[in-house]
Amino acid sequence: MRKSYVNNNIKVNEFDALIKITVEMSKYLYPYIREILKSKEDIKENSIIWNDFNKRFIELIKERFNVESIRVKKLLNQTENGEIIIKSLLILAFCISNQGYQKLKNFLYDF
């Protein structure tokens, strides 16, 4: 899905390292993740936070991903991406627990 797509499989130890980095970053970003999720629940009062995050999410996808891919187009579609964004944020929020590494690893293996 990335613009710089390389047809190589990621090694298990690289995959584990990326999961560990993601878990640590989610711990660091947890207050922000929580605010974003809270803003989505109460969209009338906190729409600025959600809209800013959604806008930045789309900008990053357009910048780094191949926008001609069907899966990427789905991420860019405003009517479909809300559920994907919320699910991603919830998964990151769950990663802050002591079992965060294992939870994220299991989720990605099942994906």
C-alpha positions in Angstrom: 0.0 0.0 0.0 3.0 2.3 0.4 4.4 4.3 -2.4 7.9 2.8 -1.8 6.5 -0.7 -1.8 9.1 -3.5 -1.8 8.1 -7.0 -2.5 10.0 -8.5 0.5 8.4 -10.2 3.5 9.2 -8.6 6.8 11.3 -10.8 9.1 9.8 -12.0 12.4 12.3 -10.1 14.6 11.7 -6.9 12.5 7.9 -7.4 13.0 8.4 -7.8 16.8 10.6 -4.7 16.9 7.9 -2.6 15.1 5.2 -3.9 17.5 7.4 -2.9 20.5 8.0 0.5 19.1 4.2 0.9 18.4 3.3 -0.2 21.9 5.8 2.3 23.5 4.6 5.1 21.3 1.0 4.3 22.1 1.8 4.6 25.8 3.4 8.0 25.2 0.5 9.2 23.0 -2.3 7.7 25.2 -3.7 11.0 26.5 -4.0 12.3 22.9 -5.6 9.0 21.7 -8.1 9.2 24.5 -9.0 12.8 23.6 -9.5 11.9 20.0 -11.8 9.0 20.9 -13.7 11.2 23.4 -14.2 13.9 20.8 -15.7 11.3 18.4 -18.3 10.4 21.1 -19.3 14.0 21.6 -18.9 15.3 18.1 -21.0 18.4 18.6 -18.8 19.8 21.4 -15.4 18.4 20.4 -15.6 18.3 16.6 -12.4 20.3 16.2 -10.2 17.6 17.7 -11.7 14.9 15.6 -11.7 16.9 12.4 -8.0 17.9 12.9 -7.0 14.3 13.6 -9.0 13.0 10.6 -7.6 15.7 8.3 -4.0 14.9 9.4 -4.7 11.1 9.0 -5.8 11.7 5.4 -2.8 14.0 4.7 -0.4 11.3 5.9 -2.0 8.6 3.8 -1.9 10.8 0.7 1.7 11.7 1.4 3.0 8.2 2.1 0.7 5.7 0.4 -0.1 4.7 -3.1 -3.4 6.5 -3.6 -4.2 4.4 -6.7 -4.6 1.3 -4.5 -8.2 0.3 -3.8 -7.4 -0.3 -0.2 -5.9 3.1 0.1 -8.9 4.7 -1.6 -11.1 3.1 1.0 -9.0 4.7 3.7 -9.4 8.1 2.0 -13.2 7.7 1.6 -14.8 9.9 4.3 -17.9 7.7 4.7 -15.9 4.5 5.2 -12.7 5.6 7.1 -14.3 6.6 10.3 -14.7 3.0 11.5 -11.2 2.2 10.4 -9.8 5.1 12.3 -11.7 4.4 15.4 -10.7 0.7 15.4 -7.1 1.7 14.9 -7.2 4.2 17.8 -8.9 1.7 20.1 -6.3 -0.9 19.3 -3.5 1.6 20.1 -5.4 2.6 23.3 -5.5 -1.1 24.4 -1.7 -1.4 23.8 -0.9 0.6 26.9 -1.6 -2.2 29.2 1.0 -4.7 30.5 -0.1 -7.2 27.9 -0.2 -4.5 25.1 2.6 -6.1 23.1 0.9 -9.5 23.0 -2.5 -7.9 22.3 -1.2 -6.0 19.3 0.8 -8.9 18.1 -2.2 -11.2 18.2 -4.4 -8.6 16.5 -1.9 -8.1 13.6 -1.4 -11.9 13.1 -5.2 -12.2 12.8 -5.5 -9.3 10.5 
